[in-house]
Structures are given as C-alpha cells and as structure tokens.
C-alpha cells in the first residue's frame, strides 16, 4: 500500500513525498487506518519497523491548525527519542501549519512555558518532565484528543509507569489512546487493559522477535579490546554503534579506541543535555563514525547510516539485545549485529539465542551449547565445518 491510497490531507502527502516516503511499512499499513478512524490501538512491533510514522502521520493529519490548543500528547522514555520524534513530526507537518514541540528535563522550563503559550498542537514529552510542568504551570489538557504511549516497555524498565498512570489519570475527558511497544510485559498489558477501550491490536513480533533484516554475528573472545580493534580494522563499516553496559565502561573504551581510530565519540546518561544533543546531531550527520554508548542510545533512535551494531559488552537481557541491535537494519535496510562473548557468558548467550530466535553467524568456533540451542544438532547453522559452517563476510551489512 502507498500513502497516496490513504485518506490523508494533500499537505501531508506533499510532505511525505518530500521525505521520500511512498510505501507503508507493515506496522504503518495496519495501524494508520484505525488511528485515523479514532480507534484506540495497541501496536507491538520490532524496533525499526516505522512506529514513529505509524503514530505521527495520522496525528498530524487529524490536528486542527486553526486551534492553538494542545491536541495530542506523546509520552516517550528518553530525551533523545523526544528530539527525534519532534523532528520527524516537523517534517510531516511542514506544509500543514501544525506546531510540534518536545518537553524534557535539562531544558529551560521558561522557554517551554513560552512555547506552549504561543500554541503547540502536538507535544512530545518525557513523563517526569510533563508531570513537573503540569504541577507547576497552567496547562489546559481538555483539548487533547489523542494520547500516545511510545516505547511503553522501556518506560516500564526505567520506572516511569507510575508517572504514566498519573498522567492518564489527569485526562478525565474522552480521548483516543495509542500504545506502542517492542515487547508486551504484564505491566504494559495492564496499562492497555486499564486505559484503552476496545483497542485494535497489531502485533508483528509474535513469530519473529529479532529484526529480520540483520545478520547476527557472534564471536567468542578472550580479550574484548583486541577483538574490537581487529574487527574494526578488518571490516567495512560505514557507521557503528558500540554498546557497553555502564557509563564507566563507555568512558574507558572511548579512551582506548580513539588512540587507534578517528571519528570516535561517546554517549551516556551522565552527560549534559547540550553535549548529548551535539553528539546525537554529529552522529546523524556522519561526522562521528564510531559512537560508544550505553543503552540510552538503544531505544527508538533512528540513525539512517548505521551499518553495524557492536555489543562490546554482552547485553544484560534478551530484550536489551533486541533494542540495541535494532539501531541497524531499520525499516528494511540491511545491517550487521556483532556480539562479543566470553566463556563466562555462554549461559546468557544460550538464553538469548533461544528467547530471541536468532540465527547466529559465528566468527570462529561457536560454543557447543549455543549451537544446540538453535538447531539441536551441535553444528553451526547451515554447515558442519570446524570454523562455524556457513560464514559470511564480517562486512555483511554493506
């Protein structure tokens, strides 16, 4: 299906054409029509599937440019996702006279107050900052027609669910509620059951939890740092996100990697917002080639040029793996996810392969139990040679 087949305003279609959007992704094809009809919706889809457009396009289409009232509220877990969301909304609404705006901590509240007074039809906000603003400033909520909970499972992980409950309790008038998530843990299911009315349910990850356009590479290593140096030297990488599990790990690897590579920077939650914003923009503009990050960069952010995600440190959970690796291979683009594994992490690896239904491509010899967890044969997928059977070039993201 193409966007021209939807009941969208000419100015929205014009903006989408300028953005190079023609065909809908599966989540957009299933979600946009019921959203335009005013239905509540639960959308569960892999990261990188086009959920931002599935939400943003109908919201812009439904907004009334003749009213300065706040008409749509989108709650997101991180500042970076708020910035990205409002950037895409600005592109979609370029010819419509609709004003989107992002509200998050670390940004001068007086500026936010002035912007909202001028008129904002679509507000993207982190839950804590929105509650803080509502308690300390006058903000009319009665004009809100649609509330969106995006990356709901990440808001649960970050401890925002109580804030989300409080915000939804403010909205006593009838409104449309949309919930998007990559996974559906019980507490997110409770939110849906409590606040959504007869929702349309769209689920694209039931049979395949791993992003389908990725090649999932794994390597058993003794020395992570030397393995990373070798991999970067031997692989054709346009742009890579390199993940560590802690801020201290990011800082340490940044110092070590920049001694041998140019175009290296870092991103984590302990940095000032101005720094994070500058780095985020530098990475999007490809001034930064290797970005070392904690999971703060793993949710919802869409970097068009990322060809490789490197799990320098093994992710803490299968869900974390899904969201990290989803930064590459987004919306049909191909990519490579390389994960370094030490001997002490083989049990976690076994759980990851089973839970995420990943078809692993081994760089070198795989651990025996990890092989069995996928195909039960004790052989590497697709072959039986001692170097891991089927081998792909490490630059397979192309």
C-alpha positions in Angstrom: 0.0 0.0 0.0 1.2 3.5 -0.7 0.5 6.7 1.3 -1.5 8.1 -1.7 -4.1 5.3 -1.1 -4.8 6.6 2.5 -7.3 9.3 3.3 -4.6 11.9 4.1 -4.6 15.7 3.5 -2.8 16.9 0.4 -0.3 18.9 2.5 0.6 15.7 4.5 1.0 13.7 1.3 3.2 16.5 -0.1 5.4 16.4 2.9 5.7 12.6 2.8 6.7 12.8 -0.8 9.4 15.3 0.0 10.6 13.0 2.7 10.9 10.1 0.2 8.1 8.1 1.8 6.0 6.2 -0.7 5.2 2.7 0.5 3.9 2.0 4.1 5.8 -0.4 6.4 3.7 -3.3 7.7 3.0 -1.6 11.1 2.0 1.6 9.3 -0.3 -0.2 6.9 -2.1 -1.9 9.8 -2.1 1.0 12.3 -2.7 4.2 10.4 -6.3 3.5 9.1 -7.8 2.6 12.5 -5.9 5.6 14.1 -7.5 7.9 11.5 -10.8 6.4 12.4 -10.3 7.4 16.1 -9.9 3.8 17.4 -7.7 3.0 20.4 -4.7 0.9 19.3 -2.0 -1.4 20.7 0.9 -1.8 18.4 3.6 -4.3 19.1 6.4 -4.3 16.6 10.1 -4.8 16.4 12.3 -1.7 16.7 13.0 -0.1 13.4 9.6 -1.0 11.9 8.3 2.5 11.4 6.2 3.0 14.5 7.0 6.8 14.7 5.4 7.3 11.3 2.5 5.0 12.2 1.7 7.4 15.0 3.0 10.7 13.7 1.4 10.7 10.3 -2.2 10.3 11.5 -1.7 12.7 14.4 -0.6 15.5 12.0 -3.4 14.7 9.7 -6.0 14.9 12.5 -4.6 18.1 14.1 -6.5 21.4 13.6 -4.1 24.2 12.6 -6.8 26.7 13.4 -6.7 26.0 17.1 -3.7 26.7 19.4 -4.9 24.1 21.9 -2.8 21.1 22.8 -4.4 18.3 20.8 -2.0 15.3 21.0 0.3 14.2 23.8 3.1 11.7 23.0 4.9 10.2 26.0 8.4 8.8 25.4 11.1 7.5 27.8 14.2 9.5 26.7 15.2 13.0 25.7 16.8 11.8 22.6 13.7 10.0 21.4 11.6 13.1 22.2 14.0 15.2 20.0 13.9 12.6 17.2 10.1 12.3 17.4 9.5 16.1 17.1 12.0 16.3 14.3 10.0 13.8 12.2 6.7 15.5 13.2 8.1 18.8 12.0 8.9 17.2 8.6 5.5 15.6 8.3 3.7 18.9 9.3 5.9 21.2 7.2 3.1 22.4 5.0 0.2 22.0 7.5 0.6 24.9 10.0 0.9 22.4 12.9 3.4 23.1 15.6 5.0 20.1 17.4 7.3 20.6 20.4 9.4 18.5 22.7 9.5 18.8 26.5 12.1 17.1 28.6 14.4 17.6 31.6 17.5 19.6 31.3 15.8 22.2 29.1 14.9 25.7 30.4 11.3 25.5 31.6 10.7 29.2 30.9 11.3 28.5 27.2 9.0 25.6 27.3 6.4 27.8 29.0 6.7 30.5 26.4 6.4 28.0 23.5 3.3 26.4 24.9 1.7 29.8 25.4 2.3 30.5 21.7 0.5 27.4 20.7 1.6 23.8 20.4 -0.8 21.2 18.8 1.4 18.1 19.3 3.6 17.8 22.4 6.2 15.1 22.8 7.3 14.7 26.4 9.1 12.6 28.9 6.8 11.6 31.7 8.7 13.1 34.6 9.1 16.5 33.0 5.5 16.6 31.9 4.2 15.9 35.4 6.6 18.5 36.8 5.3 21.1 34.3 1.6 20.3 34.9 2.0 20.7 38.7 3.9 24.0 38.5 2.3 25.7 35.5 -1.1 26.2 33.9 -1.7 23.8 31.0 -5.1 23.1 29.6 -5.5 19.4 28.9 -9.1 19.4 27.9 -8.3 19.8 24.2 -6.2 16.6 24.0 -7.8 14.3 21.6 -5.1 11.6 21.4 -2.5 10.3 23.9 0.3 8.1 22.8 2.5 5.9 25.0 5.5 5.1 22.9 8.2 2.6 23.9 6.0 1.5 26.7 8.1 -1.4 27.8 11.1 0.9 28.1 9.1 3.3 30.2 8.4 0.3 32.5 12.0 -0.6 32.6 13.1 2.9 33.5 10.5 3.2 36.3 8.1 5.6 34.5 4.9 3.5 34.7 3.7 5.2 37.9 4.2 8.6 36.2 2.3 7.4 33.1 -0.6 6.2 35.4 -0.7 9.7 37.0 -0.7 11.5 33.6 -3.5 9.3 32.3 -5.5 10.0 35.4 -5.4 13.7 34.6 -7.3 13.1 31.4 -10.8 12.6 32.5 -12.5 13.5 29.2 -12.9 11.2 26.3 -9.9 10.7 24.1 -8.1 8.3 21.9 -5.2 6.3 23.4 -2.4 4.6 21.4 0.2 2.3 22.9 3.3 1.2 21.0 5.9 -1.2 22.4 8.5 -3.6 21.2 7.5 -6.2 23.8 4.4 -6.7 26.0 5.4 -7.4 29.6 2.5 -7.9 32.1 2.6 -4.3 33.5 2.4 -2.8 30.0 -0.5 -5.2 29.3 -2.2 -3.8 32.5 -1.8 -0.3 31.1 -3.5 -1.3 27.9 -6.4 -3.1 29.7 -6.9 -0.1 32.1 -6.8 2.8 29.7 -7.7 1.6 26.2 -11.2 1.0 25.1 -11.8 -1.9 22.6 -8.4 -1.4 21.0 -7.3 -2.6 17.7 -4.3 -4.9 18.3 -1.5 -5.0 15.8 1.3 -7.5 16.6 4.2 -8.1 14.2 6.7 -9.8 16.6 4.8 -12.9 17.7 6.7 -15.3 15.4 10.0 -13.4 15.0 11.4 -11.3 17.8 14.7 -10.5 16.1 14.9 -7.7 13.5 14.6 -9.6 10.2 17.0 -7.5 8.1 20.0 -8.1 10.4 22.8 -10.6 10.1 23.5 -11.7 13.7 27.2 -12.3 14.1 28.8 -13.7 17.3 32.5 -14.2 18.3 34.0 -16.0 21.3 36.8 -13.8 22.6 39.3 -13.7 25.4 40.3 -10.0 25.1 37.4 -7.8 24.1 39.5 -4.8 23.3 41.8 -6.6 20.9 38.9 -8.3 19.3 37.3 -4.9 18.7 40.4 -3.5 17.2 40.7 -6.5 14.9 37.1 -6.3 13.9 37.1 -2.6 13.1 40.3 -2.9 11.1 39.1 -5.9 9.1 35.5 -4.8 8.5 34.0 -2.3 6.1 31.9 -0.2 8.4 30.1 2.9 7.3 28.9 3.8 10.8 28.7 1.8 14.0 27.1 2.0 17.4 29.3 0.2 20.1 27.5 -0.7 23.3 28.8 -1.0 26.8 26.8 -1.8 29.9 27.9 1.2 32.1 29.0 4.8 31.9 32.4 3.9 33.2 32.7 1.2 30.5 31.8 3.7 27.8 34.4 6.3 29.1 37.1 3.6 29.3 36.5 2.2 25.9 36.3 5.7 24.4 39.8 6.5 25.7 41.1 3.2 24.4 39.5 3.2 20.9 40.3 6.8 20.0 44.0 6.0 20.4 43.8 3.9 17.2 40.7 5.2 15.4 39.4 8.6 14.2 35.8 9.7 14.4 35.1 8.2 17.8 32.8 9.7 20.4 30.6 8.6 23.3 27.1 9.0 24.6 25.6 8.1 28.0 23.1 9.5 30.5 25.6 11.1 32.7 26.4 13.8 30.1 24.9 17.3 30.0 21.9 17.5 27.7 23.7 20.0 25.4 26.6 17.6 25.0 24.2 14.7 24.2 22.3 16.8 21.7 25.5 17.8 19.9 26.8 14.3 19.7 23.5 13.0 18.5 23.5 15.5 15.7 27.1 14.8 14.9 26.3 11.1 14.5 23.3 11.7 12.4 25.3 13.9 10.1 28.1 11.2 9.9 30.8 13.4 11.5 31.1 10.6 14.0 31.8 7.2 12.7 32.0 5.1 15.9 29.7 6.0 18.7 30.3 4.2 22.0 27.1 4.3 24.1 25.1 2.8 27.0 21.6 1.6 26.4 20.4 5.2 26.5 21.0 5.2 22.7 19.3 1.8 22.2 15.7 2.8 22.2 13.8 4.4 19.4 16.6 6.4 17.8 16.8 6.1 14.1 20.2 6.7 12.6 19.9 6.2 8.8 23.6 5.4 8.2 24.3 2.8 10.9 25.5 -0.4 9.2 26.9 -2.1 12.3 25.9 -2.5 15.9 28.7 -4.0 18.1 27.9 -5.4 21.5 31.3 -4.9 23.0 29.9 -6.0 26.4 27.2 -8.7 26.4 23.7 -7.2 26.8 22.1 -7.7 30.2 19.0 -9.2 28.8 17.5 -10.6 25.5 15.2 -7.5 25.4 18.3 -5.3 25.6 19.8 -7.2 22.7 16.7 -6.6 20.6 16.7 -2.9 21.2 20.5 -2.4 20.7 20.6 -4.4 17.5 17.5 -2.6 16.2 19.6 0.5 15.6 20.8 -1.1 12.4 18.6 -2.9 9.8 15.8 -0.4 10.3 12.8 -0.2 8.0 14.1 -2.9 5.6 17.7 -1.7 5.5 20.4 -4.4 6.0 22.9 -4.4 8.8 25.2 -6.5 11.0 25.0 -7.0 14.7 28.3 -8.3 16.1 28.3 -9.6 19.7 31.5 -10.5 21.6 31.1 -13.4 24.0 33.4 -14.6 26.8 33.5 -18.0 28.3 31.6 -16.9 31.4 28.7 -15.6 29.3 27.8 -18.8 27.4 24.8 -19.5 29.6 23.5 -16.0 28.9 24.2 -16.5 25.2 22.2 -19.7 25.3 19.2 -17.9 26.8 19.5 -15.1 24.3 19.5 -17.4 21.2 16.5 -19.3 22.5 14.5 -16.3 23.5 15.1 -14.1 20.5 15.1 -16.9 17.9 18.3 -15.6 16.4 20.1 -17.5 13.6 23.7 -16.9 14.6 26.6 -16.5 12.2 29.8 -17.5 14.0 33.1 -15.8 13.5 35.3 -18.6 14.6 34.3 -21.6 16.7 30.9 -21.5 18.4 30.4 -22.8 22.0 28.7 -26.2 21.7 25.6 -25.4 23.9 24.9 -22.2 21.9 24.8 -24.2 18.7 22.4 -26.8 20.2 20.0 -24.1 21.5 19.3 -23.0 17.9 19.1 -26.2 15.9 19.7 -29.0 18.3 22.4 -30.6 16.1 25.6 -29.5 17.7 26.6 -28.0 14.4 26.7 -24.4 13.2 23.7 -23.3 11.2 24.0 -24.2 7.6 27.1 -26.4 7.7 29.4 -28.5 9.8 33.0 -27.3 9.2 35.0 -26.6 12.3 35.2 -22.9 11.7 31.4 -22.4 12.2 29.8 -23.8 9.0 28.2 -21.0 7.0 30.5 -18.0 7.1 29.6 -14.5 5.9 32.0 -11.7 5.4 32.2 -9.6 8.5 31.3 -6.6 6.4 27.9 -8.2 5.6 26.0 -5.1 6.5 27.2 -3.4 3.3 
